Amino acid sequence: MADTSVRVLVYSDNPRTREQVLLALGKRVHPDLPDLDYLEVATEPVVIQQMDAGGIDLAILDGEATPAGGMGIAKQLKDELAVCPPILVLTGRRDDAWLAKWSRAEAAVPHPIDPIELGEAVVRLLRATRPETRA
């Protein structure tokens, strides 16, 4: 097991949504994975700035955020970053998963946030990028 923490960017203009994500995932999402270190972001320019700077292992973007939704931001990041970490998009409805796929996000979880579903998606994404934790 790696000792370094996993840096997770959580974007939403809604502080309650960011809080729900942090509460759902907690400090450690799985015993085989390192602790999660969160970076909460409320605006698109800061998301772009932080992702450009690097050091983010996973981005969770709110597809319902305004004025810039997480799906559009995900598409932009995937198009513009040479190396982009996995992105999980929070969709308005389960039926919006196709939009998340269009945005090139690796995973989508619908609102309202289900802690078990979100946790499983995050574990899957982190294991895919951390060979030492693959089961």
Backbone bond lengths (Angstrom), bond angles and torsions (degrees), N, CA, C in turn:
res aa  C-N    CA-C-N  psi(-1)  N-CA   C-N-CA  omega(-1)  CA-C   N-CA-C  phi
1 M - - - 1.456 - - 1.524 109.27 -
2 A 1.320 115.01 135.95 1.469 120.52 -179.75 1.521 110.38 -75.28
3 D 1.324 115.73 147.28 1.457 120.45 -178.65 1.524 112.79 -92.71
4 T 1.310 118.22 -17.35 1.455 120.08 -177.90 1.519 110.15 -78.58
5 S 1.321 115.43 153.30 1.462 119.05 179.50 1.519 110.28 -82.24
6 V 1.317 115.07 163.16 1.453 123.02 177.63 1.524 107.11 -101.72
7 R 1.320 116.45 124.29 1.473 122.15 -177.89 1.526 108.92 -88.74
8 V 1.341 116.13 117.55 1.457 122.65 -177.09 1.520 109.62 -116.81
9 L 1.336 116.22 118.72 1.452 121.37 174.52 1.519 107.70 -87.25
10 V 1.340 116.80 127.86 1.465 122.22 178.84 1.517 107.49 -119.16
11 Y 1.343 115.77 113.42 1.460 121.51 -177.52 1.525 111.87 -110.26
12 S 1.317 115.08 126.73 1.462 123.17 168.01 1.514 107.20 -165.00
13 D 1.324 116.45 144.80 1.458 119.62 174.23 1.526 110.30 -75.82
14 N 1.325 116.45 -12.86 1.457 122.56 -178.09 1.536 110.01 -99.03
15 P 1.331 117.53 113.48 1.476 119.19 -178.77 1.528 112.54 -61.10
16 R 1.323 117.81 -28.99 1.467 121.25 179.26 1.536 110.25 -66.98
17 T 1.311 117.01 -39.55 1.471 120.32 178.09 1.520 110.08 -64.18
18 R 1.333 116.70 -44.46 1.472 119.15 177.62 1.520 110.32 -60.27
19 E 1.317 116.83 -42.54 1.464 121.21 179.28 1.532 110.94 -62.29
20 Q 1.330 117.74 -41.22 1.465 121.15 179.24 1.526 111.25 -61.80
21 V 1.324 117.30 -39.74 1.457 121.04 178.53 1.530 109.72 -63.98
22 L 1.316 117.14 -48.63 1.462 120.78 -179.23 1.524 111.75 -62.01
23 L 1.320 116.91 -42.16 1.466 120.49 178.78 1.531 111.20 -67.45
24 A 1.329 116.70 -38.03 1.462 120.35 -178.82 1.529 111.64 -66.23
25 L 1.329 116.69 -38.39 1.464 120.69 -175.96 1.522 113.40 -90.42
26 G 1.320 116.80 -32.59 1.457 120.17 -179.43 1.517 112.66 70.09
27 K 1.310 115.76 -167.11 1.464 121.91 -177.53 1.524 111.80 -77.13
28 R 1.319 116.41 -31.53 1.476 120.39 -178.65 1.522 107.61 -141.01
29 V 1.310 115.74 116.79 1.467 120.95 -173.60 1.530 112.80 -80.32
30 H 1.341 116.18 -21.68 1.467 120.55 179.79 1.526 108.20 -159.00
31 P 1.339 117.69 143.25 1.471 119.72 -178.33 1.528 114.37 -59.62
32 D 1.330 117.86 -26.63 1.463 121.16 -179.38 1.527 113.53 -82.54
33 L 1.330 116.68 -4.93 1.462 120.70 -177.15 1.526 110.45 -113.94
34 P 1.321 116.97 154.19 1.471 120.36 178.26 1.534 111.66 -67.69
35 D 1.311 115.28 169.25 1.462 120.87 174.91 1.516 110.32 -59.84
36 L 1.321 115.47 152.89 1.449 121.35 176.76 1.523 109.44 -95.53
37 D 1.306 115.55 133.42 1.461 123.01 177.12 1.523 106.23 -115.98
38 Y 1.330 116.82 113.79 1.461 121.15 -172.22 1.523 112.95 -93.40
39 L 1.315 113.99 145.10 1.453 122.32 170.07 1.526 105.58 -124.29
40 E 1.332 116.77 107.99 1.457 121.36 -179.97 1.521 109.71 -86.65
41 V 1.332 116.03 132.62 1.451 122.30 -177.12 1.522 108.86 -132.97
42 A 1.356 116.32 136.97 1.463 120.91 -176.83 1.521 114.40 -111.22
43 T 1.353 117.72 -8.17 1.462 119.72 -176.91 1.525 111.30 -134.21
44 E 1.336 115.02 151.32 1.457 120.97 179.93 1.532 113.08 -60.33
45 P 1.344 119.65 -45.58 1.471 118.31 -179.25 1.526 113.13 -57.71
46 V 1.314 117.75 -35.53 1.467 120.03 179.57 1.529 110.43 -72.55
47 V 1.341 117.61 -35.91 1.468 120.38 175.07 1.524 109.18 -58.10
48 I 1.334 116.48 -51.24 1.466 121.01 -178.48 1.525 110.53 -60.49
49 Q 1.321 116.60 -44.58 1.471 121.25 179.52 1.526 111.11 -59.51
50 Q 1.322 117.07 -48.37 1.462 121.24 -177.67 1.531 111.80 -66.85
51 M 1.325 116.63 -40.21 1.460 119.84 179.90 1.530 110.43 -69.32
52 D 1.327 117.50 -37.90 1.470 120.87 176.08 1.524 111.27 -62.64
53 A 1.336 116.80 -36.55 1.462 121.66 -178.25 1.528 112.27 -69.52
54 G 1.333 116.77 -24.02 1.461 120.69 179.82 1.519 112.52 85.90
55 G 1.312 115.46 -178.01 1.453 121.24 178.87 1.517 114.02 84.69
56 I 1.328 117.84 5.75 1.458 121.77 177.97 1.525 107.50 -99.69
57 D 1.339 116.39 130.09 1.461 121.29 -178.95 1.525 112.89 -94.70
58 L 1.329 116.62 -23.87 1.456 122.51 -178.54 1.521 108.20 -157.26
59 A 1.337 116.64 138.51 1.460 121.01 175.58 1.520 108.75 -117.48
60 I 1.325 116.02 130.68 1.459 122.54 174.68 1.518 105.86 -113.20
61 L 1.340 116.13 114.19 1.457 121.82 -173.19 1.521 110.40 -116.50
62 D 1.319 116.38 130.86 1.458 122.50 179.90 1.524 109.78 -78.89
63 G 1.318 116.40 113.25 1.452 121.36 178.87 1.512 113.23 -67.20
64 E 1.326 117.27 -16.52 1.462 122.25 -178.71 1.530 112.34 -98.16
65 A 1.313 117.45 2.97 1.471 120.79 -179.28 1.528 110.16 -66.24
66 T 1.331 115.03 151.47 1.469 120.54 176.75 1.519 108.63 -131.40
67 P 1.286 119.65 149.75 1.456 126.77 2.84 1.528 113.36 -81.37
68 A 1.311 118.79 -12.09 1.470 121.69 -178.98 1.526 109.18 -110.27
69 G 1.318 115.78 116.58 1.457 120.58 179.77 1.518 112.24 -79.46
70 G 1.309 114.87 154.37 1.460 121.19 -177.37 1.514 114.74 -63.73
71 M 1.342 117.60 -28.55 1.466 118.55 -179.77 1.525 111.55 -70.32
72 G 1.312 117.15 -41.59 1.460 120.55 176.92 1.516 111.32 -64.83
73 I 1.329 116.09 -40.66 1.468 120.34 178.08 1.529 109.83 -64.84
74 A 1.341 116.97 -42.25 1.465 120.29 178.79 1.521 110.61 -58.86
75 K 1.312 116.90 -46.46 1.471 121.60 179.71 1.522 110.37 -59.89
76 Q 1.335 116.45 -45.03 1.458 120.63 179.28 1.531 110.88 -61.12
77 L 1.325 117.14 -45.93 1.460 120.80 -179.12 1.525 111.37 -62.88
78 K 1.323 116.78 -43.96 1.468 120.46 -179.36 1.531 110.86 -65.11
79 D 1.345 116.84 -34.32 1.463 121.05 179.10 1.523 112.61 -75.47
80 E 1.328 117.48 -32.51 1.460 120.73 -169.84 1.527 115.82 -101.81
81 L 1.315 118.16 -27.21 1.465 119.96 -177.90 1.526 110.51 -90.37
82 A 1.313 116.56 130.39 1.459 120.70 177.97 1.527 110.60 -62.99
83 V 1.321 115.60 -41.55 1.461 121.45 176.72 1.530 106.74 -126.19
84 C 1.323 114.76 108.16 1.463 119.87 -177.92 1.521 109.05 -112.23
85 P 1.333 116.70 130.14 1.465 118.90 177.57 1.531 110.25 -66.89
86 P 1.315 117.33 166.61 1.459 119.50 177.42 1.533 110.70 -59.74
87 I 1.337 114.10 147.21 1.463 120.60 179.32 1.523 108.86 -124.48
88 L 1.315 115.19 133.17 1.456 123.19 172.67 1.520 106.66 -113.50
89 V 1.338 116.80 129.73 1.456 121.37 179.88 1.523 109.19 -108.60
90 L 1.321 115.41 133.67 1.457 121.46 172.65 1.522 107.26 -88.35
91 T 1.332 116.74 115.81 1.459 121.19 -175.95 1.524 111.21 -97.05
92 G 1.323 115.36 160.05 1.456 120.95 178.83 1.513 112.52 -69.03
93 R 1.334 115.49 -34.57 1.461 121.57 -179.87 1.523 108.93 -143.94
94 R 1.319 116.15 158.36 1.467 120.03 177.69 1.529 110.03 -59.61
95 D 1.343 117.30 -34.88 1.468 121.62 -179.72 1.530 113.19 -66.84
96 D 1.318 117.66 -10.87 1.465 121.12 179.22 1.531 112.86 -85.79
97 A 1.319 117.16 5.08 1.465 120.48 -179.24 1.528 111.51 -58.37
98 W 1.325 117.97 -31.85 1.471 120.38 179.25 1.529 110.96 -63.91
99 L 1.344 116.75 -33.57 1.466 119.87 176.77 1.526 110.87 -67.49
100 A 1.316 115.71 -38.60 1.463 119.50 177.57 1.524 109.67 -64.24
101 K 1.326 116.46 -37.91 1.476 119.86 177.32 1.527 110.00 -63.64
102 W 1.341 117.28 -41.15 1.466 121.88 176.68 1.528 110.74 -58.61
103 S 1.337 116.24 -38.10 1.468 120.76 -177.99 1.527 112.26 -73.27
104 R 1.330 116.49 -6.66 1.463 124.70 -179.54 1.529 112.66 74.26
105 A 1.342 116.14 16.00 1.466 120.05 173.37 1.526 108.25 -66.86
106 E 1.319 115.94 144.29 1.462 120.30 -179.12 1.526 113.09 -78.70
107 A 1.334 116.94 -18.34 1.468 120.17 -179.38 1.521 109.85 -153.41
108 A 1.331 114.90 158.29 1.462 121.38 176.77 1.523 108.47 -141.43
109 V 1.324 115.35 138.34 1.463 122.51 176.05 1.525 106.17 -131.76
110 P 1.351 116.87 131.46 1.465 118.45 -176.52 1.531 113.33 -82.36
111 H 1.325 114.18 156.38 1.468 121.04 166.52 1.522 106.82 -75.92
112 P 1.300 122.60 151.03 1.462 124.54 -12.08 1.529 110.43 -66.54
113 I 1.307 115.12 149.90 1.461 121.26 -174.94 1.524 110.55 -68.33
114 D 1.323 114.59 123.34 1.460 121.90 174.11 1.532 106.03 -97.72
115 P 1.334 118.51 115.09 1.464 120.75 -176.02 1.531 113.85 -56.64
116 I 1.323 117.30 -36.72 1.466 119.49 -179.41 1.523 110.37 -69.21
117 E 1.320 117.31 -46.71 1.466 120.90 179.77 1.535 111.32 -63.18
118 L 1.329 116.67 -43.10 1.460 120.07 178.47 1.522 110.58 -63.72
119 G 1.315 116.73 -45.49 1.463 120.67 179.75 1.518 112.36 -60.23
120 E 1.327 117.29 -43.73 1.462 120.87 179.63 1.534 111.07 -63.81
121 A 1.327 116.40 -40.86 1.466 119.91 179.20 1.529 110.94 -64.74
122 V 1.333 116.63 -42.57 1.468 120.59 -179.99 1.528 110.31 -65.61
123 V 1.315 117.87 -43.65 1.470 120.70 178.03 1.524 110.02 -59.27
124 R 1.327 117.20 -45.34 1.468 121.71 179.57 1.536 111.06 -58.97
125 L 1.327 116.66 -45.75 1.470 120.02 -179.26 1.521 112.13 -66.60
126 L 1.328 116.71 -43.30 1.461 119.76 -178.55 1.523 111.74 -68.64
127 R 1.312 117.44 -37.82 1.472 119.78 177.70 1.520 111.02 -65.07
128 A 1.316 116.56 -34.76 1.467 120.28 -179.74 1.528 111.65 -66.86
129 T 1.325 117.24 -25.91 1.459 120.35 -178.18 1.529 112.79 -102.68
130 R 1.331 117.23 -5.47 1.460 121.31 -178.53 1.530 108.31 -124.07
131 P 1.322 117.40 91.10 1.480 120.93 -174.67 1.526 113.43 -55.02
132 E 1.312 118.00 -30.73 1.464 120.25 -177.05 1.520 112.62 -69.68
133 T 1.341 117.95 -11.12 1.473 120.29 -178.01 1.519 112.90 -111.11
134 R 1.311 118.34 3.56 1.473 120.43 -179.55 1.514 109.27 -68.74
135 A 1.324 113.60 134.17 1.473 119.55 -179.08 1.515 111.14 -83.97
